[in-house]
């Protein structure tokens, strides 16, 4: 069964950093576009960043210059490096692999 599992969330102070990981079980992981989404309480889920099979990346405007998505095909893992975190980044962060969702990992930015 193909699945993705997120990890790396936690509580961090404003201005801090976290790195999220998403491990996939797909055989042909390197062929898939991988995406990170987030959903804050009372808000719709939004796309944060994506990385194509060729390594091309895209970011939502609120995170440009602060977040970096990357992938390690040998480890079948995608990462989201989050720097200069803000309280408004607080959300449940989800990994998506071509329609397959993980359970999410909570990121809380607070003093």
Biopython code that builds the backbone (N, CA, C, O; Angstrom):
import numpy as np
from Bio.PDB.StructureBuilder import StructureBuilder

atoms = [
    (1, "UNK", "N", (0.836, -1.174, 0.000)),
    (1, "UNK", "CA", (0.000, 0.000, 0.000)),
    (1, "UNK", "C", (0.881, 1.237, 0.000)),
    (1, "UNK", "O", (1.757, 1.391, 0.851)),
    (2, "UNK", "N", (0.639, 2.118, -0.966)),
    (2, "UNK", "CA", (1.426, 3.336, -1.068)),
    (2, "UNK", "C", (0.976, 4.313, 0.002)),
    (2, "UNK", "O", (-0.219, 4.543, 0.185)),
    (3, "UNK", "N", (1.942, 4.885, 0.707)),
    (3, "UNK", "CA", (1.600, 5.862, 1.727)),
    (3, "UNK", "C", (2.743, 6.852, 1.905)),
    (3, "UNK", "O", (3.874, 6.617, 1.480)),
    (4, "UNK", "N", (2.407, 7.968, 2.549)),
    (4, "UNK", "CA", (3.412, 8.959, 2.907)),
    (4, "UNK", "C", (3.256, 9.254, 4.391)),
    (4, "UNK", "O", (2.143, 9.270, 4.915)),
    (5, "UNK", "N", (4.377, 9.488, 5.064)),
    (5, "UNK", "CA", (4.372, 9.728, 6.501)),
    (5, "UNK", "C", (5.209, 10.961, 6.796)),
    (5, "UNK", "O", (6.401, 11.011, 6.490)),
    (6, "UNK", "N", (4.561, 11.960, 7.400)),
    (6, "UNK", "CA", (5.249, 13.204, 7.738)),
    (6, "UNK", "C", (5.836, 13.135, 9.148)),
    (6, "UNK", "O", (5.357, 12.391, 10.004)),
    (7, "UNK", "N", (6.876, 13.924, 9.366)),
    (7, "UNK", "CA", (7.477, 14.057, 10.689)),
    (7, "UNK", "C", (8.222, 15.381, 10.759)),
    (7, "UNK", "O", (8.438, 16.042, 9.743)),
    (8, "UNK", "N", (8.610, 15.758, 11.968)),
    (8, "UNK", "CA", (9.443, 16.930, 12.134)),
    (8, "UNK", "C", (8.753, 18.162, 12.675)),
    (8, "UNK", "O", (9.401, 19.179, 12.926)),
    (9, "UNK", "N", (7.449, 18.085, 12.858)),
    (9, "UNK", "CA", (6.744, 19.239, 13.394)),
    (9, "UNK", "C", (7.067, 19.457, 14.867)),
    (9, "UNK", "O", (7.729, 18.641, 15.509)),
    (10, "UNK", "N", (6.579, 20.586, 15.382)),
    (10, "UNK", "CA", (6.812, 20.872, 16.785)),
    (10, "UNK", "C", (6.484, 22.306, 17.125)),
    (10, "UNK", "O", (5.882, 23.032, 16.334)),
    (11, "UNK", "N", (6.893, 22.700, 18.319)),
    (11, "UNK", "CA", (6.687, 24.061, 18.799)),
    (11, "UNK", "C", (7.991, 24.833, 18.651)),
    (11, "UNK", "O", (9.048, 24.375, 19.084)),
    (12, "UNK", "N", (7.908, 25.992, 18.043)),
    (12, "UNK", "CA", (9.104, 26.802, 17.823)),
    (12, "UNK", "C", (8.749, 28.265, 18.054)),
    (12, "UNK", "O", (7.608, 28.677, 17.843)),
    (13, "UNK", "N", (9.717, 29.034, 18.482)),
    (13, "UNK", "CA", (9.491, 30.456, 18.685)),
    (13, "UNK", "C", (9.534, 31.206, 17.365)),
    (13, "UNK", "O", (10.158, 30.739, 16.413)),
    (14, "UNK", "N", (8.886, 32.352, 17.292)),
    (14, "UNK", "CA", (8.976, 33.165, 16.068)),
    (14, "UNK", "C", (10.433, 33.442, 15.711)),
    (14, "UNK", "O", (11.259, 33.743, 16.572)),
    (15, "UNK", "N", (10.723, 33.331, 14.417)),
    (15, "UNK", "CA", (12.086, 33.489, 13.938)),
    (15, "UNK", "C", (12.880, 32.200, 13.897)),
    (15, "UNK", "O", (13.980, 32.160, 13.346)),
    (16, "UNK", "N", (12.332, 31.153, 14.473)),
    (16, "UNK", "CA", (13.021, 29.871, 14.508)),
    (16, "UNK", "C", (12.870, 29.079, 13.223)),
    (16, "UNK", "O", (12.286, 29.540, 12.242)),
    (17, "UNK", "N", (13.424, 27.854, 13.262)),
    (17, "UNK", "CA", (13.417, 26.989, 12.083)),
    (17, "UNK", "C", (12.959, 25.585, 12.446)),
    (17, "UNK", "O", (13.117, 25.127, 13.578)),
    (18, "UNK", "N", (12.393, 24.922, 11.462)),
    (18, "UNK", "CA", (12.047, 23.517, 11.555)),
    (18, "UNK", "C", (12.278, 22.886, 10.196)),
    (18, "UNK", "O", (12.207, 23.563, 9.170)),
    (19, "UNK", "N", (12.555, 21.589, 10.187)),
    (19, "UNK", "CA", (12.622, 20.850, 8.934)),
    (19, "UNK", "C", (11.635, 19.689, 8.998)),
    (19, "UNK", "O", (11.738, 18.803, 9.847)),
    (20, "UNK", "N", (10.688, 19.721, 8.088)),
    (20, "UNK", "CA", (9.725, 18.638, 7.983)),
    (20, "UNK", "C", (10.232, 17.596, 6.988)),
    (20, "UNK", "O", (10.910, 17.912, 6.011)),
    (21, "UNK", "N", (9.883, 16.366, 7.269)),
    (21, "UNK", "CA", (10.237, 15.265, 6.372)),
    (21, "UNK", "C", (8.974, 14.506, 5.987)),
    (21, "UNK", "O", (8.012, 14.434, 6.753)),
    (22, "UNK", "N", (8.998, 13.946, 4.794)),
    (22, "UNK", "CA", (7.892, 13.126, 4.317)),
    (22, "UNK", "C", (8.488, 11.904, 3.630)),
    (22, "UNK", "O", (9.100, 12.009, 2.568)),
    (23, "UNK", "N", (8.301, 10.764, 4.244)),
    (23, "UNK", "CA", (8.836, 9.517, 3.704)),
    (23, "UNK", "C", (7.734, 8.787, 2.950)),
    (23, "UNK", "O", (6.627, 8.611, 3.457)),
    (24, "UNK", "N", (8.055, 8.366, 1.729)),
    (24, "UNK", "CA", (7.071, 7.705, 0.879)),
    (24, "UNK", "C", (7.442, 6.250, 0.646)),
    (24, "UNK", "O", (8.614, 5.875, 0.678)),
    (25, "UNK", "N", (6.419, 5.442, 0.412)),
    (25, "UNK", "CA", (6.664, 4.023, 0.194)),
    (25, "UNK", "C", (6.561, 3.630, -1.271)),
    (25, "UNK", "O", (6.683, 2.453, -1.609)),
    (26, "UNK", "N", (6.337, 4.613, -2.148)),
    (26, "UNK", "CA", (6.140, 4.328, -3.564)),
    (26, "UNK", "C", (7.412, 3.806, -4.223)),
    (26, "UNK", "O", (8.509, 4.295, -3.952)),
    (27, "UNK", "N", (7.255, 2.823, -5.077)),
    (27, "UNK", "CA", (8.401, 2.250, -5.783)),
    (27, "UNK", "C", (9.034, 3.269, -6.711)),
    (27, "UNK", "O", (10.258, 3.381, -6.780)),
    (28, "UNK", "N", (8.201, 4.011, -7.423)),
    (28, "UNK", "CA", (8.702, 4.969, -8.403)),
    (28, "UNK", "C", (8.610, 6.389, -7.873)),
    (28, "UNK", "O", (8.133, 7.288, -8.567)),
    (29, "UNK", "N", (9.060, 6.588, -6.659)),
    (29, "UNK", "CA", (8.992, 7.881, -5.987)),
    (29, "UNK", "C", (9.562, 8.990, -6.862)),
    (29, "UNK", "O", (9.021, 10.095, -6.898)),
    (30, "UNK", "N", (10.646, 8.699, -7.563)),
    (30, "UNK", "CA", (11.335, 9.750, -8.311)),
    (30, "UNK", "C", (10.501, 10.275, -9.477)),
    (30, "UNK", "O", (10.856, 11.295, -10.068)),
    (31, "UNK", "N", (9.418, 9.615, -9.816)),
    (31, "UNK", "CA", (8.586, 10.042, -10.931)),
    (31, "UNK", "C", (7.485, 11.012, -10.510)),
    (31, "UNK", "O", (6.830, 11.621, -11.356)),
    (32, "UNK", "N", (7.284, 11.152, -9.195)),
    (32, "UNK", "CA", (6.143, 11.908, -8.705)),
    (32, "UNK", "C", (6.495, 13.335, -8.316)),
    (32, "UNK", "O", (7.564, 13.608, -7.770)),
    (33, "UNK", "N", (5.559, 14.242, -8.616)),
    (33, "UNK", "CA", (5.615, 15.570, -8.026)),
    (33, "UNK", "C", (5.160, 15.468, -6.578)),
    (33, "UNK", "O", (4.141, 14.845, -6.279)),
    (34, "UNK", "N", (5.915, 16.078, -5.693)),
    (34, "UNK", "CA", (5.602, 16.057, -4.265)),
    (34, "UNK", "C", (5.202, 17.459, -3.814)),
    (34, "UNK", "O", (5.768, 18.460, -4.254)),
    (35, "UNK", "N", (4.239, 17.501, -2.949)),
    (35, "UNK", "CA", (3.711, 18.788, -2.491)),
    (35, "UNK", "C", (3.551, 18.817, -0.979)),
    (35, "UNK", "O", (3.262, 17.803, -0.342)),
    (36, "UNK", "N", (3.749, 20.006, -0.424)),
    (36, "UNK", "CA", (3.429, 20.259, 0.983)),
    (36, "UNK", "C", (2.237, 21.227, 1.019)),
    (36, "UNK", "O", (2.213, 22.246, 0.329)),
    (37, "UNK", "N", (1.273, 20.873, 1.833)),
    (37, "UNK", "CA", (0.115, 21.726, 2.086)),
    (37, "UNK", "C", (0.083, 22.036, 3.588)),
    (37, "UNK", "O", (0.765, 21.398, 4.391)),
    (38, "UNK", "N", (-0.718, 23.019, 3.932)),
    (38, "UNK", "CA", (-0.961, 23.284, 5.346)),
    (38, "UNK", "C", (-2.413, 23.731, 5.546)),
    (38, "UNK", "O", (-3.055, 24.281, 4.652)),
    (39, "UNK", "N", (-2.889, 23.470, 6.746)),
    (39, "UNK", "CA", (-4.240, 23.897, 7.089)),
    (39, "UNK", "C", (-4.241, 24.430, 8.514)),
    (39, "UNK", "O", (-3.955, 23.710, 9.471)),
    (40, "UNK", "N", (-4.569, 25.701, 8.624)),
    (40, "UNK", "CA", (-4.682, 26.339, 9.927)),
    (40, "UNK", "C", (-6.117, 26.204, 10.428)),
    (40, "UNK", "O", (-7.035, 26.024, 9.627)),
    (41, "UNK", "N", (-6.321, 26.287, 11.731)),
    (41, "UNK", "CA", (-7.687, 26.160, 12.275)),
    (41, "UNK", "C", (-8.630, 27.174, 11.647)),
    (41, "UNK", "O", (-8.337, 28.368, 11.596)),
    (42, "UNK", "N", (-9.763, 26.680, 11.173)),
    (42, "UNK", "CA", (-10.766, 27.553, 10.592)),
    (42, "UNK", "C", (-10.474, 28.026, 9.183)),
    (42, "UNK", "O", (-11.214, 28.842, 8.635)),
    (43, "UNK", "N", (-9.398, 27.520, 8.591)),
    (43, "UNK", "CA", (-9.035, 27.939, 7.238)),
    (43, "UNK", "C", (-8.983, 26.743, 6.301)),
    (43, "UNK", "O", (-8.914, 25.591, 6.730)),
    (44, "UNK", "N", (-9.018, 27.050, 5.013)),
    (44, "UNK", "CA", (-8.918, 25.989, 4.021)),
    (44, "UNK", "C", (-7.477, 25.520, 3.883)),
    (44, "UNK", "O", (-6.532, 26.260, 4.157)),
    (45, "UNK", "N", (-7.336, 24.283, 3.455)),
    (45, "UNK", "CA", (-6.008, 23.752, 3.184)),
    (45, "UNK", "C", (-5.410, 24.515, 2.013)),
    (45, "UNK", "O", (-6.097, 24.780, 1.026)),
    (46, "UNK", "N", (-4.130, 24.870, 2.118)),
    (46, "UNK", "CA", (-3.476, 25.626, 1.057)),
    (46, "UNK", "C", (-2.159, 24.973, 0.672)),
    (46, "UNK", "O", (-1.478, 24.360, 1.495)),
    (47, "UNK", "N", (-1.821, 25.121, -0.602)),
    (47, "UNK", "CA", (-0.562, 24.610, -1.108)),
    (47, "UNK", "C", (0.574, 25.514, -0.644)),
    (47, "UNK", "O", (0.504, 26.735, -0.785)),
    (48, "UNK", "N", (1.607, 24.914, -0.098)),
    (48, "UNK", "CA", (2.756, 25.663, 0.400)),
    (48, "UNK", "C", (3.908, 25.623, -0.601)),
    (48, "UNK", "O", (4.485, 26.655, -0.943)),
    (49, "UNK", "N", (4.233, 24.416, -1.066)),
    (49, "UNK", "CA", (5.373, 24.263, -1.966)),
    (49, "UNK", "C", (5.247, 22.950, -2.722)),
    (49, "UNK", "O", (4.592, 22.012, -2.267)),
    (50, "UNK", "N", (5.885, 22.900, -3.880)),
    (50, "UNK", "CA", (5.900, 21.670, -4.666)),
    (50, "UNK", "C", (7.265, 21.490, -5.303)),
    (50, "UNK", "O", (8.005, 22.449, -5.521)),
    (51, "UNK", "N", (7.579, 20.229, -5.595)),
    (51, "UNK", "CA", (8.820, 19.912, -6.289)),
    (51, "UNK", "C", (8.515, 18.808, -7.290)),
    (51, "UNK", "O", (7.945, 17.773, -6.943)),
    (52, "UNK", "N", (8.901, 19.043, -8.526)),
    (52, "UNK", "CA", (8.603, 18.091, -9.593)),
    (52, "UNK", "C", (9.621, 16.960, -9.607)),
    (52, "UNK", "O", (10.599, 16.971, -8.861)),
    (53, "UNK", "N", (9.370, 15.990, -10.468)),
    (53, "UNK", "CA", (10.314, 14.880, -10.601)),
    (53, "UNK", "C", (11.672, 15.365, -11.095)),
    (53, "UNK", "O", (12.699, 14.754, -10.798)),
    (54, "UNK", "N", (11.679, 16.442, -11.835)),
    (54, "UNK", "CA", (12.933, 16.997, -12.330)),
    (54, "UNK", "C", (13.600, 17.978, -11.384)),
    (54, "UNK", "O", (14.677, 18.500, -11.671)),
    (55, "UNK", "N", (12.951, 18.227, -10.251)),
    (55, "UNK", "CA", (13.540, 19.113, -9.243)),
    (55, "UNK", "C", (13.075, 20.558, -9.309)),
    (55, "UNK", "O", (13.530, 21.388, -8.522)),
    (56, "UNK", "N", (12.172, 20.872, -10.237)),
    (56, "UNK", "CA", (11.643, 22.216, -10.287)),
    (56, "UNK", "C", (10.764, 22.510, -9.089)),
    (56, "UNK", "O", (10.001, 21.650, -8.650)),
    (57, "UNK", "N", (10.864, 23.709, -8.560)),
    (57, "UNK", "CA", (10.141, 24.045, -7.334)),
    (57, "UNK", "C", (9.226, 25.248, -7.525)),
    (57, "UNK", "O", (9.469, 26.115, -8.365)),
    (58, "UNK", "N", (8.173, 25.273, -6.724)),
    (58, "UNK", "CA", (7.256, 26.405, -6.679)),
    (58, "UNK", "C", (6.844, 26.638, -5.229)),
    (58, "UNK", "O", (6.754, 25.703, -4.434)),
    (59, "UNK", "N", (6.598, 27.900, -4.905)),
    (59, "UNK", "CA", (6.254, 28.259, -3.541)),
    (59, "UNK", "C", (5.067, 29.221, -3.516)),
    (59, "UNK", "O", (4.874, 30.032, -4.420)),
    (60, "UNK", "N", (4.287, 29.100, -2.456)),
    (60, "UNK", "CA", (3.236, 30.080, -2.224)),
    (60, "UNK", "C", (3.890, 31.395, -1.826)),
    (60, "UNK", "O", (4.954, 31.408, -1.207)),
    (61, "UNK", "N", (3.250, 32.495, -2.183)),
    (61, "UNK", "CA", (3.842, 33.810, -1.903)),
    (61, "UNK", "C", (4.194, 34.019, -0.427)),
    (61, "UNK", "O", (5.253, 34.577, -0.141)),
    (62, "UNK", "N", (3.346, 33.593, 0.524)),
    (62, "UNK", "CA", (3.669, 33.864, 1.941)),
    (62, "UNK", "C", (4.946, 33.193, 2.445)),
    (62, "UNK", "O", (5.490, 33.603, 3.471)),
    (63, "UNK", "N", (5.428, 32.174, 1.745)),
    (63, "UNK", "CA", (6.606, 31.448, 2.251)),
    (63, "UNK", "C", (7.843, 31.633, 1.381)),
    (63, "UNK", "O", (8.915, 31.127, 1.713)),
    (64, "UNK", "N", (7.704, 32.346, 0.280)),
    (64, "UNK", "CA", (8.850, 32.545, -0.607)),
    (64, "UNK", "C", (9.990, 33.233, 0.125)),
    (64, "UNK", "O", (9.796, 34.223, 0.829)),
    (65, "UNK", "N", (11.173, 32.688, -0.058)),
    (65, "UNK", "CA", (12.348, 33.250, 0.593)),
    (65, "UNK", "C", (12.579, 32.739, 2.000)),
    (65, "UNK", "O", (13.631, 32.995, 2.587)),
    (66, "UNK", "N", (11.610, 32.018, 2.550)),
    (66, "UNK", "CA", (11.745, 31.493, 3.916)),
    (66, "UNK", "C", (11.740, 29.965, 3.943)),
    (66, "UNK", "O", (12.424, 29.354, 4.764)),
    (67, "UNK", "N", (10.978, 29.357, 3.057)),
    (67, "UNK", "CA", (10.859, 27.892, 3.016)),
    (67, "UNK", "C", (11.592, 27.352, 1.797)),
    (67, "UNK", "O", (11.660, 28.003, 0.754)),
    (68, "UNK", "N", (12.135, 26.155, 1.947)),
    (68, "UNK", "CA", (12.798, 25.477, 0.845)),
    (68, "UNK", "C", (12.359, 24.017, 0.799)),
    (68, "UNK", "O", (12.481, 23.288, 1.784)),
    (69, "UNK", "N", (11.852, 23.604, -0.351)),
    (69, "UNK", "CA", (11.470, 22.207, -0.539)),
    (69, "UNK", "C", (12.591, 21.498, -1.284)),
    (69, "UNK", "O", (13.203, 22.062, -2.191)),
    (70, "UNK", "N", (12.849, 20.262, -0.895)),
    (70, "UNK", "CA", (13.883, 19.472, -1.564)),
    (70, "UNK", "C", (13.496, 17.999, -1.495)),
    (70, "UNK", "O", (12.580, 17.619, -0.766)),
    (71, "UNK", "N", (14.190, 17.194, -2.246)),
    (71, "UNK", "CA", (13.879, 15.767, -2.247)),
    (71, "UNK", "C", (15.154, 14.946, -2.342)),
    (71, "UNK", "O", (16.151, 15.369, -2.926)),
    (72, "UNK", "N", (15.093, 13.772, -1.757)),
    (72, "UNK", "CA", (16.176, 12.792, -1.846)),
    (72, "UNK", "C", (15.547, 11.521, -2.388)),
    (72, "UNK", "O", (14.918, 10.766, -1.647)),
    (73, "UNK", "N", (15.717, 11.285, -3.679)),
    (73, "UNK", "CA", (15.051, 10.144, -4.305)),
    (73, "UNK", "C", (15.580, 8.811, -3.796)),
    (73, "UNK", "O", (14.839, 7.829, -3.747)),
    (74, "UNK", "N", (16.831, 8.765, -3.425)),
    (74, "UNK", "CA", (17.392, 7.514, -2.900)),
    (74, "UNK", "C", (16.722, 7.131, -1.584)),
    (74, "UNK", "O", (16.550, 5.950, -1.285)),
    (75, "UNK", "N", (16.348, 8.134, -0.809)),
    (75, "UNK", "CA", (15.677, 7.883, 0.476)),
    (75, "UNK", "C", (14.160, 7.959, 0.360)),
    (75, "UNK", "O", (13.445, 7.727, 1.335)),
    (76, "UNK", "N", (13.669, 8.286, -0.838)),
    (76, "UNK", "CA", (12.237, 8.420, -1.061)),
    (76, "UNK", "C", (11.622, 9.390, -0.050)),
    (76, "UNK", "O", (10.590, 9.114, 0.561)),
    (77, "UNK", "N", (12.271, 10.500, 0.100)),
    (77, "UNK", "CA", (11.868, 11.477, 1.108)),
    (77, "UNK", "C", (11.882, 12.880, 0.521)),
    (77, "UNK", "O", (12.767, 13.233, -0.259)),
    (78, "UNK", "N", (10.897, 13.667, 0.905)),
    (78, "UNK", "CA", (10.860, 15.075, 0.555)),
    (78, "UNK", "C", (10.922, 15.879, 1.849)),
    (78, "UNK", "O", (10.387, 15.469, 2.879)),
    (79, "UNK", "N", (11.583, 17.028, 1.774)),
    (79, "UNK", "CA", (11.799, 17.854, 2.952)),
    (79, "UNK", "C", (11.193, 19.238, 2.746)),
    (79, "UNK", "O", (11.021, 19.703, 1.619)),
    (80, "UNK", "N", (10.880, 19.873, 3.855)),
    (80, "UNK", "CA", (10.480, 21.273, 3.833)),
    (80, "UNK", "C", (11.260, 21.981, 4.935)),
    (80, "UNK", "O", (10.955, 21.849, 6.120)),
    (81, "UNK", "N", (12.263, 22.726, 4.518)),
    (81, "UNK", "CA", (13.041, 23.520, 5.465)),
    (81, "UNK", "C", (12.337, 24.845, 5.660)),
    (81, "UNK", "O", (12.116, 25.589, 4.704)),
    (82, "UNK", "N", (11.985, 25.137, 6.897)),
    (82, "UNK", "CA", (11.217, 26.347, 7.200)),
    (82, "UNK", "C", (12.048, 27.235, 8.115)),
    (82, "UNK", "O", (12.362, 26.864, 9.245)),
    (83, "UNK", "N", (12.395, 28.401, 7.615)),
    (83, "UNK", "CA", (13.172, 29.375, 8.374)),
    (83, "UNK", "C", (12.345, 30.622, 8.646)),
    (83, "UNK", "O", (11.304, 30.842, 8.026)),
    (84, "UNK", "N", (12.816, 31.422, 9.567)),
    (84, "UNK", "CA", (12.150, 32.691, 9.895)),
    (84, "UNK", "C", (10.655, 32.485, 10.117)),
    (84, "UNK", "O", (9.824, 33.216, 9.579)),
    (85, "UNK", "N", (10.338, 31.491, 10.907)),
    (85, "UNK", "CA", (8.936, 31.133, 11.123)),
    (85, "UNK", "C", (8.165, 32.238, 11.825)),
    (85, "UNK", "O", (8.696, 32.968, 12.662)),
    (86, "UNK", "N", (6.905, 32.334, 11.456)),
    (86, "UNK", "CA", (6.009, 33.361, 11.981)),
    (86, "UNK", "C", (4.795, 32.694, 12.620)),
    (86, "UNK", "O", (4.466, 31.558, 12.278)),
    (87, "UNK", "N", (4.136, 33.375, 13.530)),
    (87, "UNK", "CA", (2.927, 32.777, 14.123)),
    (87, "UNK", "C", (1.895, 32.355, 13.069)),
    (87, "UNK", "O", (1.185, 31.368, 13.258)),
    (88, "UNK", "N", (1.814, 33.082, 11.988)),
    (88, "UNK", "CA", (0.850, 32.730, 10.947)),
    (88, "UNK", "C", (1.222, 31.475, 10.165)),
    (88, "UNK", "O", (0.437, 31.005, 9.340)),
    (89, "UNK", "N", (2.405, 30.929, 10.415)),
    (89, "UNK", "CA", (2.781, 29.644, 9.813)),
    (89, "UNK", "C", (2.231, 28.465, 10.611)),
    (89, "UNK", "O", (2.335, 27.316, 10.183)),
    (90, "UNK", "N", (1.650, 28.754, 11.764)),
    (90, "UNK", "CA", (1.068, 27.688, 12.583)),
    (90, "UNK", "C", (-0.030, 26.971, 11.821)),
    (90, "UNK", "O", (-0.983, 27.593, 11.354)),
    (91, "UNK", "N", (0.109, 25.664, 11.698)),
    (91, "UNK", "CA", (-0.853, 24.867, 10.932)),
    (91, "UNK", "C", (-0.481, 23.398, 11.023)),
    (91, "UNK", "O", (0.586, 23.031, 11.514)),
    (92, "UNK", "N", (-1.385, 22.577, 10.540)),
    (92, "UNK", "CA", (-1.092, 21.166, 10.328)),
    (92, "UNK", "C", (-0.551, 21.042, 8.907)),
    (92, "UNK", "O", (-1.219, 21.419, 7.944)),
    (93, "UNK", "N", (0.650, 20.518, 8.788)),
    (93, "UNK", "CA", (1.312, 20.417, 7.498)),
    (93, "UNK", "C", (1.192, 18.999, 6.950)),
    (93, "UNK", "O", (1.490, 18.015, 7.627)),
    (94, "UNK", "N", (0.745, 18.935, 5.700)),
    (94, "UNK", "CA", (0.509, 17.657, 5.046)),
    (94, "UNK", "C", (1.417, 17.486, 3.839)),
    (94, "UNK", "O", (1.724, 18.438, 3.121)),
    (95, "UNK", "N", (1.830, 16.262, 3.642)),
    (95, "UNK", "CA", (2.557, 15.880, 2.442)),
    (95, "UNK", "C", (1.572, 15.228, 1.470)),
    (95, "UNK", "O", (0.669, 14.496, 1.874)),
    (96, "UNK", "N", (1.764, 15.508, 0.198)),
    (96, "UNK", "CA", (0.898, 14.923, -0.830)),
    (96, "UNK", "C", (1.734, 14.383, -1.967)),
    (96, "UNK", "O", (2.623, 15.056, -2.489)),
    (97, "UNK", "N", (1.427, 13.150, -2.338)),
    (97, "UNK", "CA", (2.102, 12.515, -3.470)),
    (97, "UNK", "C", (1.032, 12.057, -4.450)),
    (97, "UNK", "O", (0.445, 10.986, -4.295)),
    (98, "UNK", "N", (0.791, 12.878, -5.452)),
    (98, "UNK", "CA", (-0.157, 12.541, -6.512)),
    (98, "UNK", "C", (-1.483, 12.032, -5.939)),
    (98, "UNK", "O", (-1.996, 10.990, -6.349)),
    (99, "UNK", "N", (-2.019, 12.785, -4.992)),
    (99, "UNK", "CA", (-3.332, 12.455, -4.449)),
    (99, "UNK", "C", (-3.315, 11.619, -3.185)),
    (99, "UNK", "O", (-4.358, 11.419, -2.562)),
    (100, "UNK", "N", (-2.175, 11.141, -2.806)),
    (100, "UNK", "CA", (-2.055, 10.369, -1.567)),
    (100, "UNK", "C", (-1.601, 11.304, -0.454)),
    (100, "UNK", "O", (-0.602, 12.012, -0.582)),
    (101, "UNK", "N", (-2.365, 11.291, 0.654)),
    (101, "UNK", "CA", (-2.123, 12.215, 1.748)),
    (101, "UNK", "C", (-1.562, 11.494, 2.967)),
    (101, "UNK", "O", (-1.895, 10.341, 3.243)),
    (102, "UNK", "N", (-0.698, 12.211, 3.690)),
    (102, "UNK", "CA", (-0.262, 11.719, 4.980)),
    (102, "UNK", "C", (-1.212, 12.181, 6.064)),
    (102, "UNK", "O", (-2.248, 12.789, 5.792)),
    (103, "UNK", "N", (-0.835, 11.880, 7.304)),
    (103, "UNK", "CA", (-1.697, 12.220, 8.441)),
    (103, "UNK", "C", (-1.445, 13.636, 8.939)),
    (103, "UNK", "O", (-2.229, 14.174, 9.721)),
    (104, "UNK", "N", (-0.356, 14.234, 8.485)),
    (104, "UNK", "CA", (-0.034, 15.594, 8.882)),
    (104, "UNK", "C", (0.893, 15.655, 10.080)),
    (104, "UNK", "O", (0.964, 14.727, 10.886)),
    (105, "UNK", "N", (1.600, 16.768, 10.177)),
    (105, "UNK", "CA", (2.463, 17.030, 11.333)),
    (105, "UNK", "C", (2.229, 18.477, 11.764)),
    (105, "UNK", "O", (2.213, 19.390, 10.938)),
    (106, "UNK", "N", (2.048, 18.666, 13.054)),
    (106, "UNK", "CA", (1.651, 19.976, 13.571)),
    (106, "UNK", "C", (2.871, 20.880, 13.738)),
    (106, "UNK", "O", (3.887, 20.480, 14.306)),
    (107, "UNK", "N", (2.747, 22.093, 13.237)),
    (107, "UNK", "CA", (3.753, 23.133, 13.439)),
    (107, "UNK", "C", (3.084, 24.276, 14.197)),
    (107, "UNK", "O", (2.072, 24.821, 13.756)),
    (108, "UNK", "N", (3.656, 24.625, 15.323)),
    (108, "UNK", "CA", (3.137, 25.721, 16.123)),
    (108, "UNK", "C", (4.248, 26.728, 16.365)),
    (108, "UNK", "O", (5.303, 26.392, 16.903)),
    (109, "UNK", "N", (3.998, 27.972, 15.960)),
    (109, "UNK", "CA", (4.970, 29.044, 16.120)),
    (109, "UNK", "C", (4.412, 30.011, 17.160)),
    (109, "UNK", "O", (3.429, 30.710, 16.916)),
    (110, "UNK", "N", (5.055, 30.036, 18.320)),
    (110, "UNK", "CA", (4.517, 30.821, 19.423)),
    (110, "UNK", "C", (5.597, 31.075, 20.452)),
    (110, "UNK", "O", (6.568, 30.328, 20.564)),
    (111, "UNK", "N", (5.403, 32.150, 21.202)),
    (111, "UNK", "CA", (6.296, 32.426, 22.319)),
    (111, "UNK", "C", (5.790, 31.692, 23.556)),
    (111, "UNK", "O", (6.398, 31.786, 24.622)),
]
sb = StructureBuilder()
sb.init_structure("model")
sb.init_model(0)
sb.init_chain("A")
sb.init_seg("    ")
for serial, (resi, resn, name, xyz) in enumerate(atoms, 1):
    if name == "N":
        sb.init_residue(resn, " ", resi, " ")
    sb.init_atom(name, np.array(xyz, "f"), 0.0, 1.0, " ", f" {name:<3s}", serial, name[0])
structure = sb.get_structure()
